[in-house]
């Protein structure tokens, strides 16, 4: 029978650390850092929300 231990033995290899990957778009990182959060709601949506709140509120007549 053949000696299979020699055939399956791993060869000694020198490991070289991979070079850091070059980004596809170097300016994309700067844009991400500069990105703002959520924007303020438009005035139209605030007016619409106020209108809805008025319709929901129960209006009671003053007793005078």
N, CA, C and O atoms as CSV, one atom per row, in Angstrom:
chain,resi,resn,atom,element,x,y,z
A,1,UNK,N,N,0.822,-1.173,0.000
A,1,UNK,CA,C,0.000,0.000,0.000
A,1,UNK,C,C,0.875,1.249,0.000
A,1,UNK,O,O,1.929,1.282,0.636
A,2,UNK,N,N,0.438,2.246,-0.701
A,2,UNK,CA,C,1.241,3.468,-0.816
A,2,UNK,C,C,1.127,4.296,0.457
A,2,UNK,O,O,0.134,4.216,1.181
A,3,UNK,N,N,2.140,5.075,0.712
A,3,UNK,CA,C,2.161,5.930,1.892
A,3,UNK,C,C,1.387,7.214,1.572
A,3,UNK,O,O,1.904,8.106,0.899
A,4,UNK,N,N,0.145,7.298,2.062
A,4,UNK,CA,C,-0.694,8.452,1.750
A,4,UNK,C,C,-0.355,9.660,2.615
A,4,UNK,O,O,-0.756,10.775,2.281
A,5,UNK,N,N,0.361,9.476,3.700
A,5,UNK,CA,C,0.679,10.579,4.595
A,5,UNK,C,C,1.532,11.628,3.895
A,5,UNK,O,O,1.378,12.823,4.148
A,6,UNK,N,N,2.414,11.199,3.035
A,6,UNK,CA,C,3.269,12.160,2.330
A,6,UNK,C,C,2.482,12.928,1.273
A,6,UNK,O,O,2.783,14.091,1.003
A,7,UNK,N,N,1.501,12.307,0.686
A,7,UNK,CA,C,0.743,12.951,-0.381
A,7,UNK,C,C,-0.188,14.025,0.171
A,7,UNK,O,O,-0.457,15.018,-0.505
A,8,UNK,N,N,-0.681,13.835,1.392
A,8,UNK,CA,C,-1.663,14.782,1.921
A,8,UNK,C,C,-1.035,15.808,2.851
A,8,UNK,O,O,-1.725,16.693,3.358
A,9,UNK,N,N,0.277,15.694,3.080
A,9,UNK,CA,C,0.924,16.629,3.981
A,9,UNK,C,C,0.906,18.033,3.366
A,9,UNK,O,O,1.148,18.201,2.171
A,10,UNK,N,N,0.621,19.018,4.186
A,10,UNK,CA,C,0.582,20.394,3.672
A,10,UNK,C,C,1.994,20.898,3.466
A,10,UNK,O,O,2.895,20.612,4.254
A,11,UNK,N,N,2.167,21.632,2.428
A,11,UNK,CA,C,3.463,22.225,2.154
A,11,UNK,C,C,3.659,23.439,3.042
A,11,UNK,O,O,2.692,24.108,3.406
A,12,UNK,N,N,4.878,23.723,3.385
A,12,UNK,CA,C,5.160,24.928,4.160
A,12,UNK,C,C,5.117,26.126,3.226
A,12,UNK,O,O,5.759,26.136,2.175
A,13,UNK,N,N,4.360,27.124,3.619
A,13,UNK,CA,C,4.232,28.315,2.782
A,13,UNK,C,C,4.514,29.542,3.631
A,13,UNK,O,O,4.184,29.570,4.817
A,14,UNK,N,N,5.107,30.530,3.047
A,14,UNK,CA,C,5.314,31.793,3.738
A,14,UNK,C,C,4.049,32.624,3.603
A,14,UNK,O,O,3.538,32.827,2.502
A,15,UNK,N,N,3.556,33.098,4.731
A,15,UNK,CA,C,2.336,33.907,4.688
A,15,UNK,C,C,2.705,35.368,4.536
A,15,UNK,O,O,3.551,35.888,5.264
A,16,UNK,N,N,2.074,36.013,3.602
A,16,UNK,CA,C,2.279,37.437,3.367
A,16,UNK,C,C,0.960,38.129,3.665
A,16,UNK,O,O,-0.082,37.745,3.134
A,17,UNK,N,N,1.004,39.149,4.515
A,17,UNK,CA,C,-0.216,39.885,4.849
A,17,UNK,C,C,-0.724,40.608,3.607
A,17,UNK,O,O,0.060,41.229,2.890
A,18,UNK,N,N,-2.031,40.534,3.344
A,18,UNK,CA,C,-2.558,41.216,2.159
A,18,UNK,C,C,-2.492,42.732,2.332
A,18,UNK,O,O,-2.649,43.258,3.434
A,19,UNK,N,N,-2.260,43.403,1.237
A,19,UNK,CA,C,-2.209,44.862,1.260
A,19,UNK,C,C,-3.608,45.396,1.529
A,19,UNK,O,O,-4.588,44.773,1.119
A,20,UNK,N,N,-3.727,46.540,2.213
A,20,UNK,CA,C,-5.070,47.093,2.448
A,20,UNK,C,C,-5.752,47.413,1.126
A,20,UNK,O,O,-5.131,47.910,0.187
A,21,UNK,N,N,-7.041,47.115,1.080
A,21,UNK,CA,C,-7.787,47.305,-0.162
A,21,UNK,C,C,-7.959,48.785,-0.464
A,21,UNK,O,O,-8.220,49.590,0.429
A,22,UNK,N,N,-7.813,49.120,-1.705
A,22,UNK,CA,C,-8.005,50.506,-2.139
A,22,UNK,C,C,-9.506,50.729,-2.338
A,22,UNK,O,O,-10.152,49.940,-3.027
A,23,UNK,N,N,-10.065,51.768,-1.762
A,23,UNK,CA,C,-11.510,51.983,-1.940
A,23,UNK,C,C,-11.830,52.314,-3.394
A,23,UNK,O,O,-11.019,52.901,-4.111
A,24,UNK,N,N,-13.018,51.929,-3.804
A,24,UNK,CA,C,-13.430,52.219,-5.181
A,24,UNK,C,C,-13.531,53.716,-5.411
A,24,UNK,O,O,-13.050,54.243,-6.414
A,25,UNK,N,N,-14.168,54.392,-4.460
A,25,UNK,CA,C,-14.339,55.840,-4.581
A,25,UNK,C,C,-13.795,56.460,-3.300
A,25,UNK,O,O,-14.446,56.382,-2.258
A,26,UNK,N,N,-12.611,57.075,-3.355
A,26,UNK,CA,C,-12.023,57.610,-2.126
A,26,UNK,C,C,-12.826,58.761,-1.522
A,26,UNK,O,O,-12.686,59.044,-0.332
A,27,UNK,N,N,-13.653,59.421,-2.305
A,27,UNK,CA,C,-14.425,60.553,-1.797
A,27,UNK,C,C,-15.716,60.122,-1.115
A,27,UNK,O,O,-16.366,60.935,-0.458
A,28,UNK,N,N,-16.099,58.843,-1.262
A,28,UNK,CA,C,-17.348,58.368,-0.664
A,28,UNK,C,C,-17.284,58.417,0.853
A,28,UNK,O,O,-18.286,58.721,1.499
A,29,UNK,N,N,-16.130,58.126,1.434
A,29,UNK,CA,C,-15.987,58.173,2.896
A,29,UNK,C,C,-16.196,59.572,3.438
A,29,UNK,O,O,-16.830,59.748,4.478
A,30,UNK,N,N,-15.671,60.565,2.745
A,30,UNK,CA,C,-15.840,61.954,3.181
A,30,UNK,C,C,-17.309,62.354,3.113
A,30,UNK,O,O,-17.805,63.053,3.996
A,31,UNK,N,N,-18.001,61.915,2.073
A,31,UNK,CA,C,-19.418,62.255,1.923
A,31,UNK,C,C,-20.243,61.609,3.026
A,31,UNK,O,O,-21.197,62.215,3.513
A,32,UNK,N,N,-19.890,60.380,3.432
A,32,UNK,CA,C,-20.631,59.707,4.499
A,32,UNK,C,C,-20.457,60.425,5.825
A,32,UNK,O,O,-21.407,60.539,6.599
A,33,UNK,N,N,-19.257,60.909,6.095
A,33,UNK,CA,C,-19.011,61.616,7.345
A,33,UNK,C,C,-19.763,62.944,7.377
A,33,UNK,O,O,-20.193,63.398,8.438
A,34,UNK,N,N,-19.914,63.555,6.220
A,34,UNK,CA,C,-20.544,64.865,6.138
A,34,UNK,C,C,-22.069,64.765,6.121
A,34,UNK,O,O,-22.758,65.760,6.343
A,35,UNK,N,N,-22.591,63.585,5.862
A,35,UNK,CA,C,-24.033,63.408,5.694
A,35,UNK,C,C,-24.790,63.870,6.937
A,35,UNK,O,O,-24.420,63.547,8.066
A,36,UNK,N,N,-25.836,64.619,6.709
A,36,UNK,CA,C,-26.640,65.148,7.806
A,36,UNK,C,C,-27.679,64.127,8.237
A,36,UNK,O,O,-27.880,63.105,7.582
A,37,UNK,N,N,-28.329,64.419,9.340
A,37,UNK,CA,C,-29.395,63.554,9.825
A,37,UNK,C,C,-30.692,63.840,9.091
A,37,UNK,O,O,-30.690,64.288,7.945
A,38,UNK,N,N,-31.776,63.580,9.757
A,38,UNK,CA,C,-33.070,63.825,9.131
A,38,UNK,C,C,-33.295,65.322,9.000
A,38,UNK,O,O,-32.858,66.105,9.843
A,39,UNK,N,N,-33.961,65.698,7.964
A,39,UNK,CA,C,-34.236,67.107,7.713
A,39,UNK,C,C,-35.505,67.527,8.440
A,39,UNK,O,O,-36.294,66.686,8.870
A,40,UNK,N,N,-35.693,68.828,8.573
A,40,UNK,CA,C,-36.895,69.355,9.221
A,40,UNK,C,C,-38.110,69.104,8.324
A,40,UNK,O,O,-37.993,69.075,7.099
A,41,UNK,N,N,-39.262,68.926,8.944
A,41,UNK,CA,C,-40.472,68.693,8.169
A,41,UNK,C,C,-40.841,69.981,7.431
A,41,UNK,O,O,-40.611,71.076,7.944
A,42,UNK,N,N,-41.405,69.856,6.243
A,42,UNK,CA,C,-41.853,71.046,5.519
A,42,UNK,C,C,-43.014,71.719,6.241
A,42,UNK,O,O,-43.744,71.075,6.994
A,43,UNK,N,N,-43.175,72.992,6.010
A,43,UNK,CA,C,-44.247,73.738,6.671
A,43,UNK,C,C,-45.626,73.211,6.277
A,43,UNK,O,O,-46.557,73.229,7.082
A,44,UNK,N,N,-45.750,72.747,5.049
A,44,UNK,CA,C,-47.045,72.237,4.590
A,44,UNK,C,C,-47.499,71.054,5.436
A,44,UNK,O,O,-48.680,70.943,5.765
A,45,UNK,N,N,-46.573,70.172,5.790
A,45,UNK,CA,C,-46.972,69.009,6.590
A,45,UNK,C,C,-47.333,69.428,8.008
A,45,UNK,O,O,-48.208,68.829,8.634
A,46,UNK,N,N,-46.656,70.465,8.519
A,46,UNK,CA,C,-47.003,70.955,9.859
A,46,UNK,C,C,-48.401,71.580,9.860
A,46,UNK,O,O,-49.169,71.394,10.803
A,47,UNK,N,N,-48.721,72.318,8.801
A,47,UNK,CA,C,-50.060,72.917,8.696
A,47,UNK,C,C,-51.123,71.828,8.606
A,47,UNK,O,O,-52.174,71.923,9.239
A,48,UNK,N,N,-50.847,70.805,7.823
A,48,UNK,CA,C,-51.798,69.707,7.663
A,48,UNK,C,C,-52.010,68.982,8.990
A,48,UNK,O,O,-53.137,68.620,9.325
A,49,UNK,N,N,-50.932,68.769,9.747
A,49,UNK,CA,C,-51.056,68.113,11.051
A,49,UNK,C,C,-51.881,68.971,12.006
A,49,UNK,O,O,-52.668,68.441,12.790
A,50,UNK,N,N,-51.706,70.284,11.948
A,50,UNK,CA,C,-52.489,71.182,12.800
A,50,UNK,C,C,-53.975,71.127,12.427
A,50,UNK,O,O,-54.846,71.146,13.296
A,51,UNK,N,N,-54.243,71.058,11.130
A,51,UNK,CA,C,-55.636,70.958,10.676
A,51,UNK,C,C,-56.275,69.677,11.189
A,51,UNK,O,O,-57.416,69.695,11.650
A,52,UNK,N,N,-55.551,68.568,11.114
A,52,UNK,CA,C,-56.078,67.294,11.597
A,52,UNK,C,C,-56.338,67.348,13.096
A,52,UNK,O,O,-57.346,66.833,13.581
A,53,UNK,N,N,-55.418,67.976,13.826
A,53,UNK,CA,C,-55.588,68.069,15.274
A,53,UNK,C,C,-56.833,68.892,15.615
A,53,UNK,O,O,-57.546,68.566,16.563
A,54,UNK,N,N,-57.101,69.960,14.847
A,54,UNK,CA,C,-58.303,70.772,15.087
A,54,UNK,C,C,-59.573,69.967,14.831
A,54,UNK,O,O,-60.548,70.084,15.574
A,55,UNK,N,N,-59.563,69.154,13.786
A,55,UNK,CA,C,-60.748,68.349,13.475
A,55,UNK,C,C,-60.981,67.285,14.533
A,55,UNK,O,O,-62.126,66.958,14.843
A,56,UNK,N,N,-59.912,66.745,15.085
A,56,UNK,CA,C,-60.045,65.711,16.109
A,56,UNK,C,C,-60.527,66.289,17.437
A,56,UNK,O,O,-61.271,65.638,18.169
A,57,UNK,N,N,-60.100,67.514,17.744
A,57,UNK,CA,C,-60.429,68.119,19.039
A,57,UNK,C,C,-61.932,68.364,19.098
A,57,UNK,O,O,-62.542,68.826,18.133
A,58,UNK,N,N,-62.511,68.046,20.242
A,58,UNK,CA,C,-63.949,68.271,20.413
A,58,UNK,C,C,-64.154,69.740,20.798
A,58,UNK,O,O,-63.606,70.220,21.790
A,59,UNK,N,N,-64.927,70.415,20.017
A,59,UNK,CA,C,-65.190,71.825,20.299
A,59,UNK,C,C,-66.431,71.928,21.174
A,59,UNK,O,O,-67.485,71.389,20.838
A,60,UNK,N,N,-66.298,72.620,22.292
A,60,UNK,CA,C,-67.417,72.800,23.219
A,60,UNK,C,C,-67.791,74.276,23.248
A,60,UNK,O,O,-66.926,75.151,23.236
A,61,UNK,N,N,-69.084,74.534,23.286
A,61,UNK,CA,C,-69.572,75.928,23.321
A,61,UNK,C,C,-69.403,76.482,24.739
A,61,UNK,O,O,-69.572,75.762,25.724
A,62,UNK,N,N,-69.071,77.750,24.823
A,62,UNK,CA,C,-68.937,78.409,26.130
A,62,UNK,C,C,-70.342,78.679,26.674
A,62,UNK,O,O,-71.209,79.139,25.931
A,63,UNK,N,N,-70.575,78.402,27.953
A,63,UNK,CA,C,-71.864,78.634,28.589
A,63,UNK,C,C,-71.852,80.013,29.254
A,63,UNK,O,O,-71.466,80.138,30.417
A,64,UNK,N,N,-72.263,81.023,28.538
A,64,UNK,CA,C,-72.317,82.376,29.117
A,64,UNK,C,C,-73.607,83.051,28.810
A,64,UNK,O,O,-73.820,84.192,29.220
